[in-house]
Structures are given as structure tokens and as C-alpha cells.
């Protein structure tokens, strides 16, 4: 077994290992920053409104009841029709950021909904939610 001194064996050098560790650290930092980025208040409010709208529409169809949603600048309140008058359903919810528009939405057992257009504003962006009739609620910047 003749072995030459100074000949490179099959391992990695310290420099190569440090470069790999630095690249992995950079990728990990980039991924963690993009995943943990907080949503803006208006995007959060718009997503919550869209979810409540979808849930009430589905609930009205499945339960065969007329449901309502009263919306103003401070928040929204779910309602149900008892045959004579609108009754509150649960507690009112507050918006986290400013909202432009007021509406009294009605969800029919047929799936039809009162048309609505709301504007969720914040300093950096605006989200507009619109829907009604037979169309699903959509929200976009």
C-alpha cells in the first residue's frame, strides 16, 4: 500500500462545509421570514368577512332559514328571522382596521344573497370584497 503524502483523501474541506452551512442558513432565514410575516389588518378583516359570508350562505341553505348579517364601519352582527322580526345571533364582532361601507345582507334558503361591496382600508393597501345574488363573495386587492 503505497500512499503518497499530500494526496487528497475523499472528504470535504472546511471551506466547502462552511459554504454549505451559510447557504442553508440563508435559505432557512428566507423561508421563516416569508412564513411568519403578519397579515395586514385589512386582509385579515376581509378574509374573516369572506368566511362568515360563506358560512352564513351555506347555513341558510342547509337549515332552510332566512339569515342576516348587519355590517357597518365598526363591525358586523349575525341575525336570524323568527317570522316576525330580526333577532341577534351571537355577539357582535369588531373590525381590526377601518372599513368603508354599510350593508344589511340577507341570506335566503335558495342560496341567493343581497349584493354587497365593502372596502377594507389600511395605510399600505386596500382590499375590496364584492358579491351577491348567486355569486360567491370575492375579495381582491
Long-range contacts (C-beta under 8 A, 24 or more apart in sequence): 40-97, 40-122, 40-124, 40-125, 41-96, 41-97, 41-122, 42-97, 42-98, 42-120, 42-121, 42-122, 42-125, 42-126, 42-127, 43-120, 43-125, 43-127, 43-141, 44-96, 44-97, 45-95, 45-96, 45-97, 45-99, 45-120, 45-127, 46-118, 46-120, 46-127, 46-129, 46-139, 47-139, 48-93, 49-76, 49-118, 49-120, 49-129, 49-137, 49-139, 50-129, 50-137, 50-138, 50-139, 52-76, 52-78, 52-93, 53-105, 53-113, 53-129, 53-131, 53-137, 54-136, 54-137, 56-105, 56-107, 57-107, 57-111, 57-113, 57-136, 59-107, 60-107, 60-108, 60-109, 60-111, 61-109, 61-110, 61-111, 63-109, 64-109, 65-109, 66-106, 66-107, 66-108, 66-109, 67-106, 67-107, 68-104, 68-105, 68-106, 68-107, 69-103, 69-104, 69-105, 69-107, 70-103, 70-104, 70-105, 71-99, 71-101, 71-102, 71-103, 71-104, 71-105, 71-116, 71-118, 72-102, 73-98, 73-99, 73-100, 73-101, 73-102, 95-120, 97-121, 97-122, 98-122, 105-132
